Structures are given as structure tokens and as C-alpha cells.
């Protein structure tokens, strides 16, 4: 039905999909952690040098 190479191609797509979803979840989680860390540091009085305000 899918061709002679389907036994290789379908698992490759599944593995790629799982890897991309995993990396996306990891990046989103790290982004939230870094934002929370920056907020905590700024509330404690530590400012970013690049802040032009």
C-alpha cells in the first residue's frame, strides 16, 4: 500500500516528529524558566546592562 520503502520511511517520520515535539517542549520550558529567573533577579535589584530605560 505505501511502497517498498515504507518500513523505513514511516518510522523515520515518527522519530523526526517526536524529536521536533520534544525539542519544542524543551525550548518552551527553558524560555519560561529564564523569564522567571530574569524577573526574580530584577525584583532583587539586579538590572540588565543592556536596559536603555
C-alpha positions as CSV (number, residue, x, y, z in Angstrom):
1,X,0.0,0.0,0.0
2,X,2.7,2.5,0.9
3,X,5.5,1.2,-1.3
4,X,8.6,-1.0,-0.7
5,X,10.4,1.6,1.4
6,X,7.6,2.4,3.8
7,X,9.1,0.2,6.6
8,X,12.0,2.7,6.7
9,X,10.2,6.0,5.8
10,X,7.2,5.8,8.2
11,X,9.4,5.2,11.4
12,X,11.7,7.9,10.2
13,X,8.8,10.4,10.1
14,X,7.6,9.3,13.5
15,X,11.1,9.6,15.1
16,X,11.5,13.0,13.5
17,X,8.1,14.2,14.7
18,X,8.8,13.0,18.3
19,X,12.2,14.7,18.2
20,X,10.8,18.0,17.0
21,X,8.0,18.0,19.5
22,X,10.4,17.1,22.3
23,X,12.8,20.0,21.3
24,X,9.8,22.4,21.1
25,X,8.6,21.4,24.6
26,X,12.2,21.8,26.0
27,X,12.7,25.2,24.4
28,X,9.3,26.5,25.7
29,X,10.1,25.2,29.2
30,X,13.6,26.8,29.2
31,X,12.1,30.1,28.0
32,X,9.7,30.1,30.9
33,X,12.4,29.3,33.3
34,X,14.7,32.0,32.0
35,X,11.9,34.6,32.1
36,X,11.1,33.7,35.7
37,X,14.8,33.9,36.6
38,X,15.2,37.3,35.0
39,X,12.1,38.6,36.8
40,X,13.4,37.3,40.1
41,X,16.8,38.9,39.5
42,X,15.2,42.2,38.5
43,X,13.0,42.2,41.6
44,X,16.0,41.7,43.8
45,X,17.6,44.8,42.4
46,X,19.9,43.4,39.7
47,X,19.4,45.2,36.4
48,X,20.3,44.2,32.9
49,X,23.2,46.2,31.4
50,X,21.5,46.4,28.0
51,X,18.5,48.1,29.6
52,X,18.2,51.5,27.9
53,X,15.5,52.7,30.3
